[in-house]
Amino acid sequence: MEKVTRLSAEKAVVIFTASNECPMSHTVTTLFAGLGVCAAVHELDKDPRGRDMERDLARRLGRASPIPAVFIGGKLVGSTDKIMSLHLGGKLVPMLKAAGAIWL
């Protein structure tokens, strides 16, 4: 979907979430904030085209529940499990540096 592609390129880190107190969305956004990343966060349940974007993200990720969906450097990285795996493996920070999301 064109809108997801356009929005995913607006910042170094873009997170598609749900605003209804989704614990996984909160975990991911808190992790990035703690790393000093100023991510663009799009709450799909507040967007008139949110359902369409959610279906597109589900198709791209190959899973029924795509929220949260994280893009780094314009590329879809994954959801909570993938982000946490990268972080615990020491690969997330270098990826963020390469995308220009953090500098230190």
N, C-alpha and C positions, 0 to 999 in steps of 0.2 A: 504494500500500500504506500502510495506516495507520501502521505502525511507522516507516517512513521519514519520513512527514510529522511524526509526533510528535517523533522524534529531531532532525529538522532545525530545529526551533524551540526547542531547549533552550538554545542559546547564540547569540551574534551570528554566529559562524562555526562551521560543522559540516563536518567532512571525513569522508567514507566512504572507507576505504582497505583494503588487504590488508597483513597483517603480514609477509608472506614476502619481505621485502627488495625490494619493488617500487620501482625507482628513481624512477618518476614520483610515487608517493605520498610518498617521501622528499623529493623536490624541492619539492613543494607544501607539505608540513608545515614544512619548513625555511624556506621563504620567509615563511610566516605567522609563525613564531616569530621570525624576524629582524626583522619589522615590529612586533613587540611584541604580537602577537595571541595570546590564550589560547584556542585553538580546542578544541572537543570533537572528538575523533578516535575513530571507530568502526571497528574492524578486523573486516570482514565475515567473514573466514575463521575468526574465533574466536567468532562468534555463531551459535547454533543455527538462526536464521532468516536467516543471512547470504546464502545462495543465493537465497532469495525476494527479499530486499532488493536484491541485485545485479541480478536480472532486472527489478525495478521501476525501478531507476536506469537500466538499459540502455534500457528503453522510454522513459523520460522524456528521456534524452539523445539517443536515436535512434542509438545506436552499440552494437556488440557488447561492447566492453570499457569499462565505465563508471567504472573505478577509476583515479584518485581522482575522486570527485564532491564538489564544493564548494557549500555553501549559505551565503549571506551574508544576514543579516537574514531568515532563513526562506525565501528564494527560491533556487532552483537556478540557479547561475551557470554551471557547466560543469566541465570536466575541466582537465587541465594546460595544454593549448593555449590555452583561453579565459582562464585565470587569468594565464598568462604574457603573453598579448597585452594584457590589461588593465593589468598591472603595467608593461610596457614602454611603453605608451601613456599612462602617468600617470593612469589612471582607477581603479586598484585602491585606492589609499590614500583618495581621497575617498569611495569606496563603503564602505570599512571605517569611516571616520569617521561617515558617515551612519547606519550600522547600530549604532554604539556599540561597535565592536570595538576601536577605538583613539581616543585623545583628542588626541594631539599632531599 
